[in-house]
Amino acid sequence: MSEREDFLRVAGPAREAAAELAPLPRAAKDAALHAVADALVANAAEIVKVNAQDVARARDNGISEYMIDRLSLDEGRIAAIADAVRQVAALPDPVGETVRGTVLPNGLELRQIRVPMGVVGIIYEGRPNVTVDAAALCLKSGNAALLRGSSSAYESNSVLVRVMQDALRGTDVPANAVQLVPGTSRESVKHLMRARGLVDVLIPRGGASLINSVVEESTVPVIETGVGNCAVYVDADADLDMAIDILINAKTQRPSVCNAAETLLVHEGVADAFLPRALEALRAEGVTVHGDERVRSYSGDVVEATEDDYRAEYLSLDIAARVVDSLDEAARHIRTYGSGHTEAIVTNSQRAARRFVATVDSAAIMVNASTRFTDGEEFGFGAEIGISTQKLHARGPMGLPELTSTKYVVTGDGQIRA
Amino acid sequence: MSEREDFLRVAGPAREAAAELAPLPRAAKDAALHAVADALVANAAEIVKVNAQDVARARDNGISEYMIDRLSLDEGRIAAIADAVRQVAALPDPVGETVRGTVLPNGLELRQIRVPMGVVGIIYEGRPNVTVDAAALCLKSGNAALLRGSSSAYESNSVLVRVMQDALRGTDVPANAVQLVPGTSRESVKHLMRARGLVDVLIPRGGASLINSVVEESTVPVIETGVGNCAVYVDADADLDMAIDILINAKTQRPSVCNAAETLLVHEGVADAFLPRALEALRAEGVTVHGDERVRSYSGDVVEATEDDYRAEYLSLDIAARVVDSLDEAARHIRTYGSGHTEAIVTNSQRAARRFVATVDSAAIMVNASTRFTDGEEFGFGAEIGISTQKLHARGPMGLPELTSTKYVVTGDGQIRA
């Protein structure tokens, strides 16, 4: 059987399952999620055993211990994954919410209500817990999930999907609403990316190259997520103690994530007072600073910054640093090199804060707070499917409502158009 | 100079203009729109003269009188276009609206506010009034507009854009915020479609083949608009007089538009009572019915329907017709053949109405009303840039809010993440 046929063998039933799932009330979906959570715990031993095959193959392939840790499941991690599913069940159901409603002059009642997207494709790397997290968020929002994880986790993802499908068979949610895209080749992803009409939205989760290739090749609408070159701008009117705290937190509290700071911009008016302290604090945390000439004038430890440094999403203990003549120059730097994820300003000036918010075009702007707060949990959404860095449909952390579309329902008593 | 360079010569300045335009308050944008409207009227004679060149060329090329009428401008039409710009100025400004706002447990103030998209690309056919309408809606929502009309209207569009740019030079809105994509070749559209990072969203307006090619080839996020294969379903519990009125209105009031009905589905329980009357009424309006065997049993005038008829967006006095055994079969027909635009049910049954709304997955569902009401003006939005038939970002008629994105603004006093 061809890979295209393999793909259609899961995508067709997913589409049918989506139509069955869409009108289900919250109680039916929550019961299904609890059944999934229970089944994951009940089958933990088998899941761990299958996962060990992926881990062994990864070791044979010389994959780094860091990646192996991300790939590995044990009973404790499976219990945590099951708990996350129960937490999704406890969140409000976005489906059916009336977004707007009015009565038109001709007496027609107009309501715009939230409805599921239909079939959501998720393309992701590494960690098998995403298989369950993404499936749970899709089910809760009334969507069928077509999952395509990394080939390194294929056996683990297969058993997780099988356990979830078996659990769904005892519920009102059709088992076909959760499907793993068969195959591990590059070609098998392409069928998903070209499945316009079968798949309603694709959400790639992973590094910049994965996301770029999905955007380039997909005919299915894509929500770009997760690439972050975030800047901290220290304004002329900044509280410098606060600026040090925010800078160190944004850079070092968890350097491997998309909302960590990768760039420091300092107003020239506070460079003399701030940079010596900041460079010392960064060095104490083991951070390598890649600075322009003015930054380098404050310390011999600073490496020369290139254009690539300004553009870099390091995800490591590195930061690009530059002195700017004005807030507008900082905004220009961000416009030129940034990824539109999160930028922070540290300032006591109301005028500066307003201008930064108005002119910097990113998904999130932090005024006197760490970039690390751009996160669905921190924003109070309960869970997130990713952080959108595009402007269409969803921008910033995406919770359950961002996995829905809307539909207009117009009710009359025979109105026709004149 | 290459076409790619020509494109960048307008796209780069549009991007800069978008950054200047985004923070402008409503008064500045409204003043600019009034200046544009005044300039159109003041330059009407010149615009008509240039338009006559396009019309003459179209005649030489043997283009139909219908298309020539769509292409033609006179002083009356220009006055109407200017009035439409003034109406856009009178609409509320969506930019700056707080979509949600809360205070997080750690004291951070979280606000999600509407912001412009940035640069909006519009690809359209035929009528030069779209050049001005689209530019006005983009400016009002704080976006720069990159316009790409049909080659047949190139001279008309050029003079309209030049008049608008000249008018903007006397206002706070940068003249580069409205740009015509240079060139008339197929290649010149491709530069716009591949301008990811320079253009934030593309809205194709036109027929199915235009929209398909944009979706297939674009790396810029696309909002699909305007293809409509709309169905009227006459339920077992329908008021048959109402059903006739709605059917005739939906099919014949303006057959050439996307919200006209193209399909009639009749529950077998009312087929005997309804179809003879309906077929007679359709014939009286000059409509050709393409029916299945059961429909054909009621009249010798009915042509045999093929699968292509069920899929057709006729945009003419034709309709596909079928008898179905149940509401669920009607929903299945719509799922198989429909375009997800608008479907109507005629019924007195509350249960049937609820089930149709819940199971039919279209941008708009009409209960006892004509499909012709799916329209930005009719919905009270004041103006529309198009009718989205996709599920991402916007679905159904798109007004000014649908031309915006959002941004999170998080304000603190030094919060860092633990």
Interface residues (C-beta under 8 A of the other chain):
Chain A: A19 A22 P23 T102 L104 L108 L110 Q112 V115 M117 G118 R196 D200 V201 V215 E216 T219 P221 V222 I223 D239 M242 D245 I246 N249 A250 Q253 R335 A353 V357 A358 T359 D361 S362 A363 A364 I365 M366 V367 N368 A369 S370 R372 F373 T374 E378 F379 G380 Q390 K391 L392 H393 R395 G396 P397 S405 T406 K407 Y408 V409 V410 T411 G412 D413 G414 Q415 I416 R417
Chain B: A19 A22 P23 T102 L104 L108 L110 Q112 V115 M117 G118 R196 D200 V201 V215 E216 T219 P221 V222 I223 D239 M242 D245 I246 N249 A250 Q253 R335 A353 V357 A358 T359 D361 S362 A363 A364 I365 M366 V367 N368 A369 S370 R372 F373 T374 E378 F379 G380 Q390 K391 L392 H393 R395 G396 P397 S405 T406 K407 Y408 V409 V410 T411 G412 D413 G414 Q415 I416 R417
